[in-house]
């Protein structure tokens, strides 16, 4: 009975670790999305200058993407 409990805990920990790793990869993919100035304005976005950070596109839905 104790072994079964330990195996369940190990499986739960592995599942949580896998989910957090997947979330980190998804967040990185979302953060590294880029867009051109023309694509930004065509999508209804606004190009904004960030001090020491370059330019970003702020889209109408509130998301921000870096300008390439």
Secondary structure by P-SEA (a helix, b strand, c coil): caaaaaaaaaaaaaaaaaaaaaaaaaaaaaaaccccaaaaaaabbbbbbccccccccccccccccccc
